[in-house]
């Protein structure tokens, strides 16, 4: 059988691939520290697990409505009002099988072949691939390191054309942790209204922010921008629910209805009893999220300081998420053994071979000068991993 062009042209997720390689090495008895995958090392809070367990015991194990149960839609509405100042009704909310699924639904509902989607780089690896699966064209705009990796109107506007259908925002960002200010968002919102394009706002990491930064959803900046924005979020990061596969989107009713129809032909509903757990997460105590954020803040400070102390490495301090995106290009041209490091992929291989730490090359995110390191692992692992990295870097010739 012949494989389709879309499947052959798809770029596999490097994050998942490197994570799988690290796990395989660990299974073989090799002491590898994994800094590749973005998965909190905390357990799902007990009250969330208990709600799902009780739902299963009560027999809540059948199909639900395709777009999620009303109780969860109502809980999402409460959360969006409480945390973001946004008002949505049930017909403006869709529950999906993870934030990635929510994003895919948005792109499938809004994009036609030939449409252009502006994606700021560094970008999450799945954004361009999901756009290409719709037959649309990703247009990459670079938010540079001196700008703190933050997008603004001045950077965005030259890339807007009559074919621009969407702009993707991811604040706080995977992979950089950069978070947009209210002023930056206001400029982007004004441009969207003036030029008539829509916004997909991925706010997955909004609960994990530091140093007094306050997250602002672009959809909260007025009726005009709200009418052309789809907000996407996930249960995975804020509640350590990665394996539960629950995400949600909120936006104009017509868009949500189209996404619901598409989901009905792809996955049908998200897992029934998992949805009950999500209700408990959104409406119950937020203390566990607060504790995670405080612990991530400590790890962030430590890892940024350690990286800045290594010769040839620069590191922006992220405003949110649980990643650092250090610039390692100052080490290109250095040698280890018979090999010369010339790009982020080779630097990643060097770290795995010489330091037994797994990171992701920045080229996968649109910047070959950087690597991504996740600090969603224990402080003990971070300390050991940074010691190994410092030793390996110091040994480069």
Secondary structure, 3 states (H helix, E strand, C coil): CCCCHHHHHCCCCHHHHHHHHHHHHHHCCCCCEECCCCCCCCCCCHHHHHHHHHHHHCCCCCCCCCCCCHHHHHHHHHHHHHHHCCCCCHHHEEEECCHHHHHHHHHHHHCCCCCEEEEEECCCHHHHHHHHHCCCEEEEEECCHHHCCCCCHHHHHCCCCCCEEEEEEECCCCCCCCCCCHHHHHHHHHHHHHHCCEEEEECCCCCCECCCCCCCCHHHCCHHHHCCEEEEEECCCCCCCHHHCCEEEECCHHHHHHHHHHHHHHCCCCCHHHHHHHHHHHHCCCHHHHHHHHHHHHHHHHHHHHHHCCCCCECCCCCECCEECCECHHHCCCEECCEECCCHHHHHHHHHHHHCEECEEHHHHCCCCEEEEECCCCHHHHHHHHHHHHHHHHCCC
